[in-house]
Structures are given as C-alpha cells and as structure tokens.
Amino acid sequence: MTLKKYQKIKLAITIVLAIIFSQSIIYKNYLIPLATLIIASLGLILLRRQVKEVIADERDYLNAGKSAGLAIQVYSWVAVVAMFVLYAFRDLNPAYEPIAMTLAFSTCLLMLTYSLIFKFQNKTKFSQNKKTFIVLIIILAIFASIFTIDYFPEKTIGFVKMVNG
C-alpha cells in the first residue's frame, strides 16, 4: 500500500468516526463510539504496517516530541490560570468550584502521566517492558479505586450489600 492511499483511508475513517460519534452523542449511546474507536485504531495500525514507504523519520519524531512538550506546558498554564479564576469566582456561581477542581486534578494527572512516561522511556526500551508498564497502570488503577470509594458512600454500601448478600 502506498502512503498516499493510507492517508486517504485514514481521512475517510476519521470522517466516519466523527459521524458515528456525533450521532451516538445525540442518541446518548456511549458504548458505540468507544467500540468504534477501538476497531478503527486497530484497523489503522494494521493498515499502517502494510505501507511500504517511510511514514515518518527522525525529524518528525523530534518535532512531535517538542510539540507535545510545548502543548503540555501551554495547557498546564492555561488550566492553572483558569482554575484560579474560576475558584476566585466560586461565590458568584457554585458550579465554578467543581470545574476549577476538575481542571486542577486533570492538569496534575496530565503532568504526572507525562513525567512517568518520560522517565520510563529514558530508562528502558518501551517495547521490551510492556508488562512492567501494564502492571504499573493496574497498580495506579487500584489506588485510584481505593481512594475514590469514600467519595460515593451510598454506592459503596449498596455494593457491599450486593457482595455480602
């Protein structure tokens, strides 16, 4: 497959995904976009492997890395400023406070994730230690579930009653 043909197929898949996402959101069905995204991603990975030409070189990867780092910095600054502004005006509208906290936590999570991946890639080859990375993600998910259990006590009690019978 040629690079030009791959790019046309990728564009077509993106358009179809956009249509499916918009229709699914209108009909309040959120599982279809998730399944479609997974299928499209796997399909694009398989198609990318069939391309005989060079898709990206070292300059592209270097530029992508610099762009990603700059995007994270810009997002972090904008989110922190917006968080402080929204938190300052929480007396005007109580809905501003959860929005501010969501921005703060998402920014912290983004920077933490970026730092972990950056350190992990600098120390080891990513493809050789996929199991370590997966175990780390599972441990983080377990910690997140443990710390969020107290935030929904009515659901936790119902879950405990369901488990215990």
Backbone hydrogen bonds, N-H to C=O, Kabsch-Sander energy under -0.5 kcal/mol:
donor,donor_aa,acceptor,acceptor_aa,energy
6,Y,2,T,-2.0
7,Q,3,L,-2.4
8,K,4,K,-1.9
9,I,5,K,-2.3
10,K,6,Y,-2.6
11,L,7,Q,-2.1
12,A,8,K,-2.2
13,I,9,I,-2.6
14,T,10,K,-2.0
15,I,11,L,-2.1
16,V,12,A,-2.4
17,L,13,I,-2.6
18,A,14,T,-2.2
19,I,15,I,-2.1
20,I,16,V,-2.6
21,F,17,L,-3.0
22,S,18,A,-2.4
23,Q,19,I,-2.4
24,S,20,I,-2.4
25,I,21,F,-2.3
26,I,22,S,-2.0
27,Y,23,Q,-2.1
28,K,25,I,-0.9
29,N,24,S,-2.9
30,Y,28,K,-0.6
34,L,30,Y,-0.8
35,A,31,L,-2.6
36,T,32,I,-2.8
37,L,33,P,-2.6
38,I,34,L,-2.0
39,I,35,A,-2.5
40,A,36,T,-2.8
41,S,37,L,-2.4
42,L,38,I,-2.4
43,G,39,I,-2.5
44,L,40,A,-2.7
45,I,41,S,-2.2
46,L,42,L,-2.3
47,L,43,G,-2.5
48,R,44,L,-2.6
49,R,45,I,-1.5
50,Q,46,L,-0.6
50,Q,47,L,-0.9
51,V,47,L,-0.5
51,V,48,R,-1.0
52,K,1,M,-1.9
61,Y,57,D,-1.9
62,L,58,E,-2.6
63,N,59,R,-2.7
64,A,60,D,-2.5
65,G,61,Y,-2.2
66,K,62,L,-2.2
67,S,63,N,-2.5
68,A,64,A,-2.5
69,G,65,G,-2.2
70,L,66,K,-2.3
71,A,67,S,-2.6
72,I,68,A,-2.3
73,Q,69,G,-2.0
74,V,70,L,-2.7
75,Y,71,A,-2.7
76,S,72,I,-2.4
77,W,73,Q,-2.4
78,V,74,V,-2.6
79,A,75,Y,-2.9
80,V,76,S,-2.4
81,V,77,W,-2.4
82,A,78,V,-2.6
83,M,79,A,-2.5
84,F,80,V,-2.3
85,V,81,V,-2.4
86,L,82,A,-2.9
87,Y,83,M,-2.6
88,A,84,F,-2.1
89,F,85,V,-1.6
90,R,87,Y,-1.1
92,L,89,F,-1.0
93,N,89,F,-1.3
96,Y,93,N,-2.0
97,E,94,P,-0.7
99,I,95,A,-1.3
100,A,96,Y,-2.6
101,M,97,E,-2.5
102,T,98,P,-2.4
103,L,99,I,-2.3
104,A,100,A,-2.4
105,F,101,M,-2.9
106,S,102,T,-2.6
107,T,103,L,-2.2
108,C,104,A,-2.3
109,L,105,F,-2.7
110,L,106,S,-2.4
111,M,107,T,-2.5
112,L,108,C,-2.6
113,T,109,L,-2.7
114,Y,110,L,-2.5
115,S,111,M,-2.4
116,L,112,L,-2.6
117,I,113,T,-2.6
118,F,114,Y,-2.5
119,K,115,S,-2.6
120,F,116,L,-2.6
121,Q,117,I,-2.6
122,N,118,F,-1.7
123,K,119,K,-1.8
124,T,120,F,-2.0
128,Q,125,K,-0.6
129,N,125,K,-1.0
130,K,127,S,-0.5
133,F,129,N,-1.8
134,I,130,K,-2.6
135,V,131,K,-2.5
136,L,132,T,-2.3
137,I,133,F,-2.2
138,I,134,I,-2.3
139,I,135,V,-2.5
140,L,136,L,-2.3
141,A,137,I,-2.3
142,I,138,I,-2.3
143,F,139,I,-2.4
144,A,140,L,-2.5
145,S,141,A,-2.3
146,I,142,I,-2.3
147,F,143,F,-2.5
148,T,144,A,-1.5
149,I,145,S,-0.7
149,I,146,I,-0.6
151,Y,148,T,-0.8
152,F,149,I,-1.1
156,T,152,F,-2.2
157,I,153,P,-2.6
158,G,154,E,-1.5
159,F,155,K,-2.2
160,V,156,T,-2.7
161,K,157,I,-2.5
162,M,158,G,-2.1
163,V,159,F,-2.4
164,N,160,V,-2.8
165,G,161,K,-1.5
